[in-house]
Amino acid sequence: MADLLQKLARLMRPRADAREAKRSRVAPAIAFHTLGRPVWTPRDYAALADEGFQRNAVAYRCVRAIAEAAASVPWLLYEGARELDAHPLLTLLERPNAAQAGPDLFESWFGFLQVSGNAYLEQVAVDGTPRELHVLRPDRMKVVPGASGWPEAYEYSVNGRVVTIPCDAGAGENPVLHMRLFHPLDDHYGLSPLEAAACAIDIHNAAGGWNKALLDNAARPSGALVYKGGEAGANLSEDQFERLKRELAENYAGPANAGRPLLLEGGLDWKPMGLSPKDMDFIAAKNAAARDIALAFGVPPMLLGIPGDNTYANYREANRAFWRGTVLPLIGRTARALTRWLAPHYEGGAKLRLWYDADAIEALSSEREALWARVGGAGFLSDAEKREAVGYGGDRKSVS
């Protein structure tokens, strides 16, 4: 055991000829921790997607709202301070592959990021130039850590087949772009909002199941049939009991028999039973769970129609907060990642910069109008300075 530890220490100690190379001091330890083996996503993605996205209306709407909003914003490309109105990179993002348009691909990208905490984009290059982009399902991807601590490959598994995609993230050569949300306890995978909201989703789903059961029983407990026989302590015979249950099920249960009067005979008395205020607490618990789910995703509850939330003065303010606090930071992060990943493949890539067109966002039109009014009233600025202040400075050019 001591010999093994000494060998490990020598492997992790930097060589004299490699001390000038820039690398993390702890990366070899991280690599030894995984021993170069594939690292599975540390949770049940299928269960999260099923219980959270497919069976919970609040989580479903949160994911769709974020993905659709983020995917609807047009991309802009700058070369230095100059905006390019045409470029092969813009064409690639507009038509990433033969089966999808740009918004379709990025809706899947942002959706997977919200459901899984991870999103993977594969680049298909011809002669070193990206020609297609494809979104890969995160539950099928595995990270294979290398000796440097960076992923040395990704494994994509489907139908018993495993495709290994080699990469060198440290050198910037990577056919797969992996974006992940922050996870404090994992070196390779992100934390999904669905996982953070799992308890609230369980409560919300359980409350929905309770409500469904109540609706199936006329929205209240059925009550009690009390038998008042002629003799004290007399009970229904077994045949009478079974006949009574059968008649109730056939003639008085289900939506078709709602409100039908109950005919009693033979000493039977109906004692209705209602719900006390305490029994109705599940409604408040369901709304509280819905707000917790919306909080995990960063979606204002007002946009989801959740009652009891008056944080925002009106719907417009809630929508603007949603864009400013949730959607735009996500798009900005994606723009930076795409720039770092794709721009080096094009001529003059060091000067290229992707960003989003905030002027195309209708929810922010009031902010834009206020900015134009302030800048338009600034008499000490020239027309050129005013154009630059509102984001229209510089000339545009095309690069084919």
Disulfide bonds with the S-S distance in Angstrom:
none
